[in-house]
Amino acid sequence: MKKTLSHHDSLFKKFLGDITIAKDFLEIHLPENIRKLCDFSTLAMESGSFIEPDLRSQCSDMLYSVQTTAGKGYIYTLIEHQSRPEKLMTFRLLRYSVAAMHQHLEQGNDTLPVVIPLLFYQGKTSPYPYSTDWFDCFADPELAKSVYTQAFPLVDVTAIPDEEIIKHRRVALMELVMKHIRARDMLEFSHEIAGLLNQYVIQPELFKGLMYYIVERGNTSDAKQFLHQIAEKADDYREVVMTIAEQLRREGEQKGILKGIQKGKLEGIQEGIQKGKLEGEKQASLKIARQLLEKGVERDIVKLSTGLTDAELRKLFND
C-alpha cells in the first residue's frame, strides 16, 4: 500500500515540479477571482518543507509563490493519496496553510501572505464526498463561523476601569494587580489588594504566587512594608505573609553572600593578574640587569636603568 502511495506522490511531484506545467495547473484550477489577481509570469516554487514527517507519504508538499496585485502571495497544492477520502482533510490543509504563513514570517516578513490550499483528489470514491469548507469540520459550524470570521475577543485590562474590574468576582484580584503592576506603587495599592483578599478567599499557593509576583515584578517602593500592611489588613493570610517575608529575607542574605563571593573572586582574579604582571616585569628587569652587569656596566647605572634595589642587585650577584 505504501509503495502505491509513493508512486502517486512521485508522479505528481514530477509533473508539478515543472514550473510550466504548474502554471497551467494553477491557471486552470484556481478560482477565477483569485486567478485574475495573479501574475503567473512571476510563478516560482518555494523551497522548504513544513509538513509533519509522518504525513509526507500522503502529501505533495509543494508550495508556490506568485506576485499579485495585493503583494506577494502563496499558493499551496496538496495531493490526497488515500483510496478513501479523509473527512478532516480540509482541516489538514488549513494546518499546512498556517505553516506556510509561519515560514513566510520566518523569512523576515512582518505581514501574513494569503495561502490558497488546493486539494487534488484521485481516490476510488467519486465524486469527493466531503465538504472542502473547513467550518464543516466543526460539530457546530455556525458557532465556529461566529468565532473565526471576526476579530478575536480581547481582554485588555489596561483599558478596563478599576471600578468595573472589582466587580469581576474571584478573578478581580489577578486582573487588578496585573493592570497596575508596572505603573503603581504596590505599597500604595495594598488597601485595595487586602480588600479583595478578604472578600474572596484564595488558596495559599495562589496567594504566595501573587505576593512573590508583586514583590519581584512590581513597582514596590518598600516590599517589607507592603507585606506588613497585607498581614495587618488581611488576617487570614498573616501566617503565610510572615513565611514569605522570612523566605525573602533568607533569599536576600543568600544573594548578598553570593555577591560577596563573586566580588571576592573577581578581586582575587584581578589581584592575581596584577601580581603576575609585576612578577613578570621583575623577572625581565633581573634578566636585563644580569646581562648589563656581565658586560661590565657600572652598578649605579644598572640600578637606574632597571629600577632594582641594592638588595635585589646583590642577590642577583650572589646567585
N, C-alpha and C positions, 0 to 999 in steps of 0.2 A: 504493500500500500504506500509506504513512504517513498519507494523508488518511483512509483507512478506520479505521485505528487511532485517529486523533484523534476520529472520530465516536463510537466505542465509549467512549472515555475521557470525552468531553464529556457523553454521556447519563448515564453512571454518576455523574459528579460532580454533575450537576444533580439527580438523584434523591436521592443520599446527602447532598447539601448541605442538604436539607430535614431538619431535626432530627427531625420526627415520623416521616418515612419511615425515617431512620437508626435510630430507636428500634425500629420494627417489624422492621427487618432484623436488628438485633442480638438482639432478644428471640427471634427465630425461629431464628437460625443459630448463636448462641453455644452451646458445650457446656453441658449442664444444670447441672453442678456449679458452673460459673462464673456462669451466669445467675442462680442463686439468691443469689449474693453481691452482685449489682449493684442499686443503687437507680437505676432508669432515669429517675426524675424529675430526677436531677442530671446527666443526659447533656448534654455540651457539646462543640462542635467546637473543637479546639485549633488555634491559628494557627501558622504557620511551616512551612517546607519543609526536609526533610533528605534528600531523595532526590537522587542524583547527576544533574546536568543531562542527561547522555546517556541516562538511563533514564526520564526523566519522561514521555516519549511513551508508555511502556508501563505506567505505574503510576498508580494513582488518587491517591496521595499524600494520603490523608485520615486524620486522626488524631482520635480522640475520647477524652475523659476522662469517668470516671464514678466516683461515690463508692461505695465498697464497705465491707463490714464490716472489711476489712483495711486501710482507708485509701484514699487516692486512687490509682486505677489507670488504666492507659491501655489503650485498645482500638485496635488498628491494623488498617485494612482496605486490602487491596491487590487490584487487578484485573490479571489476566493477559490481555493483548490479542492475543497471537500465535495464529495458527491452529494452530500445532503447539506442544504443551506443552513447557515447558523443564524438563529433568531436574533442574537445580540451583536451581529456583525457591525451594525451601524454604530453601536457604542464603541467598538474596537476602532473603527475609522475615526471617530471623534478623538479617541485617545492618541492616535498617531498624528492627527492634525495638531493637537496641542503640543505634542512632542516636537513637531516641525516648527511650530511657533517658538518654542523654547530654544531650539537650535539656532533660529534666526537671532534671538536676543543674545545668545552666547557669542555670536559673531560680532557683537559690538553695537547692534541696532537698539534703539530705545522705543520703538513702536512695534506693534504686532502686525504681521502680514495676514492677508486673507488666504486661508488654506482651503482649497476645494477638493474634498475627497471624492474619488471616483471608484465605484465598485465594478470590476469586470468579472462577471459570473459565467461559469461553464459547467455547472452541475447537471446531474441527470434529471432532476425535477425541473420542469419548465411550465410556466414561467417562474421567475424567482418569487417564492411565496410570502416573503416577509416585507414589511414596510422599510423604506430607507429614511424615514423621518425619525430622528433619534428620540424625539419625545414619545414615540410609541414604544420605546423600551421601558418606559415607566409604568408602574401599576396605575398611577393617576396622571395621565398626560396633561390634563388641564392645569393641575396644580404645578407640574413641572414647568409648563409654559409661563405661568404667572411668576415663577421664580427666576427662570433663566432667560427671559426676554425683556427684562428691565433691570435697572440698577439694583445691586445687592443691598440688603438692609445695612445701615451704618449706625453704630452706637458711638457717637462722638461725645465722650464725657466732658471734653473741654468746652463744649457749647451748650451743655445742659445746666440750667440754673441749680444752685445748691438746694434751693427750696424744693425743687422737683426731685432731685436725687434722694433727698432724705425720705421721700415717700416710697422709695423702691424696696422697702422691707429689708430682708436679710442680705441683699446684695449692695445695699446703700453704703455700707462701711467701706467695702472694697472700692466702689466707684468714686466715692468722695476722696479717699486717700490718694488713689491713683490720679485723680484730676489735679490735685494740688501738690503732689509730691515734689515737684521741681520749683514751683513758684512761691509757695507759702512756707513760712517757718512753722514746722510741725509743733513746736513748743506752744505757739500762739493758737494752734488748732486743737490742742489737747482736750478742751472742753467739749467740742463737737464730737470728737472721736470717743471720748468716755461716755457721752450721752447715748450714742448708738450702741456701744458695748453693753450698757445697762439695759437698753431696750430690746436688743436681740442677742441672746447668748450664743457664742460660737465655741467650737471645740478648742481645747488647749493648744493643739498643734497649729490650728489656723491662727490663733491669737499670737503664738510665738512667731509664726511666719510673718504676720503683719507687723509686729514690733521690730523684728530684725530688718524688714524692708524699710520701715520708716527711719530707723537709726542709721542704716548703712547707705540708703539711697536718697533719703530725704534731705531737704534744706533745713536741717535742725540745728539751731544755734547752740543748744545745750542738751545733749542726748540724756545725760544723767537726770537733769531736772525734768525733762519730758516724761521719762519713766516714772519718776517720783509722783508727778501730777496724775498720771494714769492710775497708779496704785491708790492714790488718795480718792480719786473720783469714781473709780470702778472697783469696789471692794471685792467682787467675786474673782477678780484677776490679780489681787495683790500678791499672792504667793508666787504665781507664775512670773509676775513682773520682777520680784526680788531674785528669782532664779536667773532670769535673763540678765539682770543688772550684774549679778555675780559672774556669769559667764562672760559678759562683755569686759568686765574688769580683768578677768584672767587672760582673755584674749589680748587685751591691751598690754598687759605685763609681758606676755609671750612675744608680742610684736616688738616691744621695747628691748627685750633680751636679744631677739634675733637681729634687730637693727644694730645693737651694740656689738654683737659678734661680727656682723658684716662689716661694720666700721673698723673694728679691730683688725679683721683680716685684710681690709684694704690698706689700712695704715701699715700693717706688717709687710705687705707686698711692696708698698712704696718705700718703706724703710730698707727692705732687702735690696730693692733695685738701686737705691741711693748708695747703700753700703757697698754693693758690688761695683758700682761705678767708681766710687772713691778708691776701693781696693785696686781696681784695675789701673786707675791713674797713678796710684802709689807705686805699683809694680813697674809701670812704664818709666816713672821717674828714677827708680832704683836702677833699672837697666841702663838708662842713659848716663846716670852718674857713674856706674861701674865702667862704662866704655870711656867716658871722659877721663876718669882717674887713671885708667890703663894707658891712655895716650899722654899722660903727664900733665894734664891741665891742673892748675892750682885748685886746692880745695875750696877756697873762698869763692872762686868763680863758679865751681860746680854747685856749691850751695846756693848761690844767687840764681843760677840757671834752672835748677830743678825744684827749688823751694823746700828741700830736705833740711832737717835739723842736723846739728853736730852729732847728736847721739845716733841718728839714723846713718850718717856717713861713717861714723866709727864702727857701727855694727856691720856695715857693708864691707868695710876694710878688713875687719876681723874675719868675716865669712870667707 
